[in-house]
Amino acid sequence: MAKVGPAEPTDARELAEVAARTFPLACPPSSTRQNIAAFVDANLSPARFTEYLADPDRVVLAARQDEVIVGYAMLIRGVIDDADVAGAVGLRPAVELSKMYVLGDRHGAGVSADLMRAVITHARGLAARAMWLGVNQQNRRAQRFYAKHGFTVSGTRTFRVGEVIENDYVMVRPL
């Protein structure tokens, strides 16, 4: 079982370390190390987490075991300015589950479920009617997990990882 709560500004470096270890787990096998590294450098650095933690439209939750961050999730109020996502997310207001990752050695141990319960609670606290996310079309494990927690595929979008455009499903869960 994990203790889940809001991350603090002092957690930025540890969150970035967890992100660097977990983001590659969600990438399709065709992803190159260079493209993954470019994405991590641009989006998951300590500096970026410092920005995320200071943004009033974002909530970063950290899952901890023995006071060590073993997973995290990020919620963002609203729907991004992407026509494909806007068409797929019919209920408004909505919250994006932008990131949700757990260290590989903690998969299957209940950490992801603990984190998801906290995510749903926080999304409801933001007065959202729905939560949405993008998940790589080849990431079947994540798709099964999200479906188990009430998300359904409602569309598609593209997502840039380094120099490559990946194809995601947009999944939505009413709150």
BAFI-3210 file (N, C-alpha, C; in Angstrom, 3 decimals, decimal comma, padded with zeros to 6 digits):
// residues 175
n [1|2|3|4|5|6|7|8|9|10|11|12|13|14|15|16|17|18|19|20|21|22|23|24|25|26|27|28|29|30|31|32|33|34|35|36|37|38|39|40|41|42|43|44|45|46|47|48|49|50|51|52|53|54|55|56|57|58|59|60|61|62|63|64|65|66|67|68|69|70|71|72|73|74|75|76|77|78|79|80|81|82|83|84|85|86|87|88|89|90|91|92|93|94|95|96|97|98|99|100|101|102|103|104|105|106|107|108|109|110|111|112|113|114|115|116|117|118|119|120|121|122|123|124|125|126|127|128|129|130|131|132|133|134|135|136|137|138|139|140|141|142|143|144|145|146|147|148|149|150|151|152|153|154|155|156|157|158|159|160|161|162|163|164|165|166|167|168|169|170|171|172|173|174|175]
n.u [000,845|000,450|001,184|-000,505|-000,337|-000,434|002,343|005,311|007,147|009,816|010,044|010,653|013,087|013,229|010,822|011,405|013,447|012,051|010,280|012,039|012,806|010,406|008,911|009,964|008,867|006,294|006,468|006,298|007,873|009,316|010,322|013,102|016,106|017,154|014,958|013,271|014,903|015,054|012,404|012,124|014,094|012,976|010,448|010,285|012,143|013,890|013,566|011,280|009,385|009,411|008,164|005,656|004,700|004,296|002,237|-001,036|-003,115|-002,515|-002,221|-000,029|000,436|002,036|003,047|004,044|006,241|007,622|008,542|009,682|009,381|007,498|005,873|003,835|001,338|-000,200|-002,552|-004,373|-006,252|-008,932|-009,266|-006,966|-005,917|-006,591|-007,993|-008,772|-008,759|-010,595|-012,922|-013,223|-013,665|-016,460|-017,880|-017,915|-016,995|-013,657|-010,870|-007,502|-005,722|-002,652|-000,207|000,734|002,522|004,299|006,991|008,644|009,281|007,304|004,962|001,876|001,656|-000,278|000,166|-000,418|-003,221|-003,815|-002,856|-004,533|-007,060|-006,677|-006,257|-008,789|-010,366|-009,183|-009,705|-012,480|-012,703|-011,933|-014,169|-014,769|-016,472|-015,632|-012,778|-009,889|-007,460|-004,454|-003,216|-000,687|-001,305|-000,188|000,285|-000,912|-001,110|-001,402|-003,794|-005,606|-005,497|-006,519|-009,100|-010,149|-010,534|-012,649|-012,352|-012,971|-012,287|-012,508|-011,677|-008,914|-005,528|-002,526|000,860|003,872|007,050|010,147|011,534|009,507|006,138|003,677|000,851|-002,000|-004,665|-007,514|-008,869|-011,713|-013,284|-016,247|-017,017]
n.v [-001,183|002,245|005,535|008,319|011,632|015,242|016,454|018,204|021,314|020,715|018,148|018,003|017,146|014,404|013,488|013,905|012,045|009,637|009,888|009,769|007,128|005,774|006,713|005,541|002,978|003,153|003,603|002,594|-000,375|000,418|002,920|005,037|005,317|007,865|009,497|009,097|010,111|012,787|013,609|013,235|015,050|017,471|017,575|016,313|017,054|018,162|020,967|021,354|019,948|021,590|023,836|022,680|022,042|024,568|025,581|026,687|025,393|022,750|019,592|017,684|014,495|012,407|009,094|007,300|005,035|003,983|006,591|007,213|008,278|006,412|006,492|008,644|011,097|013,411|015,919|018,056|020,910|021,165|020,899|020,229|022,349|020,809|019,529|016,853|015,781|017,504|016,790|014,217|014,353|014,795|015,539|018,311|020,501|019,233|017,198|016,597|013,611|013,752|012,533|009,415|007,318|004,503|003,024|000,286|-001,996|-001,943|-002,514|-004,222|-004,345|-002,858|-000,132|001,476|001,329|002,552|005,106|005,800|005,890|008,140|010,059|010,143|011,084|013,645|014,790|014,931|016,759|019,031|019,794|018,608|017,042|014,990|012,908|012,691|011,064|010,403|007,527|005,440|003,623|001,115|000,337|-001,876|-002,903|-000,612|000,363|-001,666|-001,370|001,263|000,902|-000,870|000,898|002,432|003,979|004,630|004,133|006,898|008,237|009,331|010,575|012,360|012,234|013,680|012,273|013,027|013,010|011,645|010,968|009,661|007,430|007,785|006,532|008,310|008,281|008,334|009,072|009,301|011,395]
n.w [000,000|-000,741|000,361|-000,627|-001,719|-002,191|-004,029|-003,061|-003,567|-002,969|-003,828|-006,504|-007,793|-007,075|-008,183|-010,896|-011,222|-010,827|-012,965|-015,165|-015,025|-015,347|-017,579|-020,015|-019,814|-020,726|-023,388|-026,850|-028,244|-030,490|-029,976|-029,794|-027,816|-027,966|-028,708|-026,520|-024,474|-025,307|-024,943|-022,164|-021,229|-022,127|-020,920|-018,412|-016,508|-013,484|-013,381|-014,955|-013,412|-011,179|-012,277|-012,915|-010,349|-009,322|-010,796|-010,743|-012,074|-012,115|-010,499|-008,741|-007,682|-005,358|-004,875|-002,131|-000,532|002,405|002,750|000,302|-003,026|-005,216|-007,326|-009,399|-010,275|-012,528|-012,700|-014,869|-015,178|-017,460|-021,093|-023,577|-026,338|-028,778|-031,552|-031,953|-029,343|-028,102|-029,473|-028,559|-025,848|-024,330|-021,993|-019,840|-017,161|-017,616|-016,580|-017,250|-016,989|-017,019|-016,566|-015,245|-013,487|-012,249|-010,526|-012,096|-010,535|-008,683|-009,877|-009,931|-007,205|-005,988|-005,833|-008,070|-008,123|-005,660|-006,237|-008,393|-007,115|-005,488|-007,469|-008,736|-006,612|-006,230|-008,744|-008,707|-006,642|-007,949|-009,186|-011,596|-014,340|-015,835|-016,518|-018,493|-020,622|-022,487|-024,044|-025,251|-028,207|-028,383|-025,811|-024,118|-021,516|-019,852|-020,955|-020,206|-017,421|-017,100|-018,179|-016,320|-014,279|-015,081|-017,418|-020,865|-024,347|-026,420|-028,595|-030,697|-030,749|-031,667|-030,488|-029,630|-029,310|-028,857|-032,006|-033,204|-034,103|-032,178|-031,822|-029,935|-027,861|-026,820|-023,731|-021,640|-018,539|-016,829|-014,028]
ca.u [000,000|001,206|000,613|-000,585|-000,717|000,150|003,795|005,796|008,229|011,081|009,999|010,862|014,198|012,865|009,801|012,086|014,160|011,038|009,784|013,054|012,822|009,112|008,387|010,280|008,019|005,040|006,764|006,303|009,208|009,999|010,880|014,554|016,619|017,342|013,666|012,815|015,733|014,656|011,133|012,388|014,807|012,102|009,181|010,303|013,342|013,578|013,073|009,876|008,542|009,285|007,116|004,369|004,275|003,913|001,106|-002,301|-004,022|-002,007|-002,068|000,897|000,311|003,153|002,804|005,254|006,394|008,794|008,956|010,333|008,401|007,525|004,977|003,248|000,321|-000,413|-003,847|-004,388|-007,626|-009,319|-009,011|-005,973|-006,379|-006,347|-009,323|-009,087|-009,094|-011,844|-014,022|-013,331|-014,051|-017,740|-018,313|-017,112|-015,549|-012,874|-009,510|-006,614|-004,741|-001,552|000,862|000,539|003,584|004,760|008,218|008,398|009,340|006,111|003,785|001,198|001,688|-001,356|000,527|-001,170|-004,617|-003,841|-002,667|-005,747|-008,122|-006,383|-006,474|-010,241|-010,811|-008,730|-010,433|-013,822|-012,526|-011,779|-015,508|-014,797|-017,489|-014,955|-011,325|-009,453|-006,030|-003,963|-002,382|-000,176|-002,143|000,490|000,452|-002,093|-001,163|-002,003|-005,184|-006,391|-005,570|-007,455|-010,446|-010,548|-010,899|-013,790|-012,062|-013,277|-011,720|-013,494|-011,076|-007,465|-004,742|-001,104|001,680|005,270|008,118|011,353|011,275|008,501|004,735|003,052|-000,608|-002,618|-006,105|-008,038|-009,793|-012,475|-014,014|-017,135|-016,847]
ca.v [000,000|003,489|006,771|009,237|012,995|016,262|016,614|019,509|021,832|020,032|016,816|018,111|016,304|012,993|013,219|013,806|010,764|008,590|010,072|009,285|005,664|005,174|007,089|004,548|001,791|003,389|003,828|001,384|-000,933|001,100|004,191|005,020|005,937|009,289|010,176|009,056|011,062|014,142|013,891|013,366|016,317|018,611|017,572|015,618|017,463|018,822|022,332|021,265|019,591|022,802|024,624|021,992|022,147|025,956|025,923|026,489|024,533|021,382|018,904|016,562|013,601|011,478|007,854|007,028|003,882|004,237|007,979|007,313|008,369|005,225|006,767|009,977|011,415|014,842|016,346|019,408|021,360|021,530|020,080|020,929|022,886|019,805|019,226|015,439|015,602|018,231|015,985|012,958|014,619|015,479|016,088|019,427|020,639|017,995|017,245|015,653|012,825|013,964|011,571|008,498|006,328|003,812|002,278|-001,056|-003,028|-001,808|-002,935|-005,379|-004,300|-002,013|001,289|002,140|001,439|003,596|006,377|006,093|006,313|009,523|010,879|010,313|011,962|015,008|015,287|015,311|017,975|020,151|019,985|018,105|016,043|013,878|012,893|012,094|010,805|009,807|006,352|004,900|002,536|-000,173|000,088|-002,661|-003,027|000,610|000,423|-002,569|-000,749|002,387|000,352|-001,429|002,027|003,155|004,751|003,994|004,799|007,763|008,896|009,180|011,794|012,104|012,683|013,717|011,809|013,341|013,306|010,709|011,171|008,419|007,412|007,505|006,533|009,215|007,544|009,247|008,493|010,249|011,500]
ca.w [000,000|-000,849|000,879|-001,768|-001,377|-003,062|-004,016|-002,600|-004,419|-002,667|-004,451|-007,953|-008,257|-006,932|-009,199|-012,187|-011,249|-011,044|-014,330|-016,115|-014,966|-015,679|-018,895|-021,052|-019,675|-021,441|-024,806|-027,669|-028,472|-031,588|-029,511|-029,630|-026,586|-028,223|-028,655|-025,131|-023,727|-025,695|-024,272|-020,733|-021,024|-022,394|-020,183|-017,124|-015,767|-012,217|-013,640|-015,415|-012,266|-010,370|-012,940|-012,745|-008,955|-009,064|-011,673|-010,021|-012,837|-012,070|-009,221|-008,835|-006,539|-005,212|-004,132|-001,359|000,338|003,248|002,505|-000,998|-004,113|-006,070|-008,445|-009,363|-011,274|-012,708|-013,229|-015,430|-015,422|-018,807|-022,276|-024,391|-027,616|-029,806|-032,080|-031,731|-027,926|-027,845|-029,994|-027,814|-024,458|-024,419|-020,714|-019,355|-017,200|-017,608|-016,058|-017,923|-016,255|-017,948|-016,300|-014,127|-013,622|-011,044|-010,785|-012,598|-009,500|-007,837|-010,642|-009,372|-005,741|-005,501|-005,830|-009,144|-007,687|-004,628|-006,927|-009,163|-006,190|-005,106|-008,663|-008,908|-005,531|-006,518|-009,925|-008,233|-005,848|-008,884|-009,757|-012,978|-014,674|-016,514|-016,551|-019,754|-020,736|-023,720|-023,790|-026,501|-028,713|-028,196|-024,377|-023,723|-020,062|-019,320|-021,399|-019,338|-016,107|-017,150|-018,387|-015,017|-013,437|-015,634|-018,627|-022,148|-025,512|-027,061|-029,741|-030,871|-030,913|-031,868|-029,362|-030,065|-028,432|-029,617|-033,419|-033,706|-033,743|-031,721|-031,858|-028,639|-027,654|-025,801|-022,878|-020,805|-017,414|-016,140|-012,583]
c.u [000,890|000,438|000,652|-001,046|-000,066|001,669|004,120|006,891|009,572|011,152|010,395|011,961|013,838|011,783|010,442|012,846|013,197|010,520|010,759|013,102|011,522|008,592|008,735|009,399|006,714|005,234|006,710|007,726|010,000|010,636|012,381|014,942|016,748|016,023|013,098|013,591|015,353|013,350|011,356|013,079|013,881|010,917|009,235|011,550|012,942|013,017|011,613|008,951|008,381|008,192|005,745|003,831|003,822|002,669|-000,211|-003,315|-003,574|-001,996|-001,126|000,770|001,498|002,699|004,114|005,131|007,691|009,418|009,685|009,242|008,583|006,589|004,420|002,180|000,198|-001,780|-003,714|-005,840|-007,818|-008,980|-008,047|-006,578|-005,977|-007,720|-009,715|-009,495|-010,414|-013,047|-014,254|-013,835|-015,321|-018,211|-017,358|-017,734|-014,855|-011,488|-008,703|-005,758|-003,535|-000,459|000,438|001,509|003,975|006,010|007,912|008,407|008,174|004,837|003,200|001,123|000,609|-001,061|-000,290|-002,630|-004,762|-003,742|-003,930|-006,892|-007,912|-006,618|-007,968|-010,793|-010,421|-009,464|-011,845|-013,758|-012,319|-013,089|-015,587|-015,932|-016,875|-013,456|-010,938|-007,939|-005,721|-003,050|-001,959|-000,993|-001,503|000,641|-000,790|-002,226|-001,837|-003,469|-006,075|-006,561|-006,600|-008,891|-010,992|-011,030|-011,920|-013,539|-012,457|-012,646|-012,810|-012,929|-009,591|-006,831|-003,317|-000,342|003,136|006,198|009,419|010,978|010,146|007,108|004,150|001,536|-001,148|-004,105|-006,400|-009,073|-010,427|-013,199|-014,923|-016,837|-018,200]
c.v [001,245|004,622|007,773|010,599|013,977|016,330|018,040|020,006|021,142|018,634|016,831|017,187|014,820|012,604|013,050|012,493|009,604|008,672|009,514|007,758|005,049|005,529|006,058|003,291|001,924|003,550|002,516|000,902|-000,225|002,426|004,063|005,668|007,441|010,047|010,189|010,077|012,503|014,533|014,121|014,698|017,521|018,707|017,036|015,920|018,028|020,240|022,311|020,883|020,768|023,693|023,996|022,183|023,557|026,379|025,668|025,618|023,077|020,878|017,737|015,765|012,650|010,278|007,499|005,707|004,098|005,598|008,199|007,371|007,172|005,379|008,169|010,087|012,927|015,068|017,779|019,764|021,659|020,509|020,868|021,388|021,954|019,359|017,773|015,186|016,288|017,440|014,708|013,151|015,458|016,119|017,192|019,937|019,288|018,269|016,212|014,925|012,769|012,920|010,691|007,350|005,773|003,026|000,830|-002,125|-002,954|-002,169|-004,192|-005,385|-003,390|-000,522|002,043|002,328|002,504|004,975|006,757|006,526|007,777|010,481|011,163|011,257|013,413|015,593|015,714|016,602|019,219|020,451|019,560|017,097|014,820|014,040|012,201|011,908|010,322|008,652|005,772|003,684|001,164|-000,548|-000,610|-002,771|-001,796|000,720|-000,455|-001,961|000,382|001,898|-000,208|-000,321|002,958|004,009|003,944|004,809|005,618|008,503|008,591|010,560|011,383|012,763|012,592|013,229|011,986|013,725|012,480|011,101|009,801|008,562|006,952|007,287|007,630|008,393|008,522|008,458|009,552|010,248|011,721]
c.w [000,000|-000,186|-000,271|-001,288|-002,318|-002,905|-003,599|-003,552|-004,180|-003,275|-005,927|-008,466|-008,174|-007,937|-010,571|-012,308|-011,493|-012,477|-015,358|-016,147|-015,480|-017,068|-019,968|-020,989|-020,465|-022,941|-025,586|-027,927|-029,571|-031,165|-029,307|-028,301|-026,756|-028,127|-027,240|-024,308|-024,049|-025,004|-022,778|-020,444|-021,156|-021,438|-018,764|-016,296|-014,400|-012,419|-014,094|-014,263|-011,315|-010,946|-012,724|-011,331|-008,591|-009,845|-010,947|-010,772|-012,864|-010,624|-009,475|-007,538|-006,527|-004,396|-003,447|-000,600|001,097|002,940|001,181|-002,071|-005,045|-007,276|-008,317|-010,439|-011,353|-013,342|-013,734|-015,700|-016,896|-019,870|-023,158|-025,715|-028,753|-030,284|-031,839|-030,285|-027,614|-028,332|-029,203|-026,387|-024,474|-023,127|-020,274|-018,061|-017,060|-017,041|-016,815|-016,896|-017,182|-017,797|-015,139|-014,320|-012,263|-011,425|-011,138|-011,531|-008,526|-008,599|-010,011|-007,855|-005,148|-005,504|-006,885|-008,747|-006,605|-005,277|-007,708|-008,251|-005,773|-006,272|-008,842|-007,841|-005,810|-007,720|-009,536|-007,425|-006,694|-009,613|-011,221|-013,132|-015,337|-016,355|-017,848|-019,727|-022,142|-023,359|-025,133|-026,922|-028,561|-026,722|-023,823|-022,203|-019,443|-019,728|-020,523|-017,944|-016,104|-017,347|-017,073|-014,077|-014,094|-016,854|-019,859|-023,270|-026,174|-028,268|-029,819|-030,943|-031,257|-030,726|-029,778|-028,958|-029,215|-031,031|-034,008|-033,220|-033,409|-031,792|-030,514|-028,795|-026,647|-025,037|-021,904|-019,717|-016,831|-014,644|-011,979]
res [m|a|k|v|g|p|a|e|p|t|d|a|r|e|l|a|e|v|a|a|r|t|f|p|l|a|c|p|p|s|s|t|r|q|n|i|a|a|f|v|d|a|n|l|s|p|a|r|f|t|e|y|l|a|d|p|d|r|v|v|l|a|a|r|q|d|e|v|i|v|g|y|a|m|l|i|r|g|v|i|d|d|a|d|v|a|g|a|v|g|l|r|p|a|v|e|l|s|k|m|y|v|l|g|d|r|h|g|a|g|v|s|a|d|l|m|r|a|v|i|t|h|a|r|g|l|a|a|r|a|m|w|l|g|v|n|q|q|n|r|r|a|q|r|f|y|a|k|h|g|f|t|v|s|g|t|r|t|f|r|v|g|e|v|i|e|n|d|y|v|m|v|r|p|l]
***
